[in-house]
């Protein structure tokens, strides 16, 4: 069993990495703020990355819109923004490394053929490279334990045994799973503060770090902001875009991070006070935070 505790870093480097499939919504603002506040509380760097490897859903116009919205809340990247679609050759190189290790396989399976497994791919299939194929990571018996500052001890015992995640799709686009690990390593990201919905991807990512011989960052998962049905606020659930540079929206987002500020006159002042007040231990063990009545207009 592999134990992954906090990665040791002499300089904190955090990031926020939205996918440009729509404008920034309230849930994303909460996530952006959590990662920003954690970085700034520790006098670290905070970096924006645009995760646009999915060329079928991502649009440059949304990338621009998201960046403008973040900037309107004075959430500025400390380094030039990295755009994943400009680094495809690097993901190809890392996939080649996994091919050499013989831990990936080509797959001709369709969604219809995998319907019986609820979309999972539980075993290595007998596929050929002579037909359109994706590349999948082989199953593994590895068990991972991880210490999450907010969610506590995470134990992943079955996550790698019953599913072979796609690393490169049939249409040639790379998956989030591969690209995010490669980019976080190349950008020397030391800390990830992200939504609890991504806990399910953690074991696969830790496994990729091990296969590449890299040290994973410190990872913690903040609670998800959910709607009245218990679903996370997301673009898939048609969450509304937030208003740019709107102080009341910022203050409500901070409220869900357990930071309630008295009257503040500006976004700059609110952020400064929020950095001082940020304490991830106040979120300990919480996975979901239902949207309060006064904030239903955000969905």
Buried (B, 14 or more C-beta within 10 A) or exposed (E): EBEBEBBEBEEBBBBBBBBBBBBBBBBBBBBBBBBBBBBBBBEBBBBBBBBBBBBEBBEEEBBEBBBEBBBBBBBEBBEEEBBBBEBBEBBEEBBEEBEEEEBBBBBBBEEEEBEEEEEEBBEEBEBEEEEEBBBBBBBBEBBBBBBBBBBEEBEBEEBBBEBBBBBBBBEEBBBBBBBBBBBBBEBEBBBBBBBBBBBEBBBBBBBBBBBBEBEBBBBBBBBBBBBEEEEBBBBEBEBEBBEBBBBEBBBBBBBBBBBEBEEBEEBEEBBBBBBEBBEBEEBEEBBEBBBEEEBEEBB
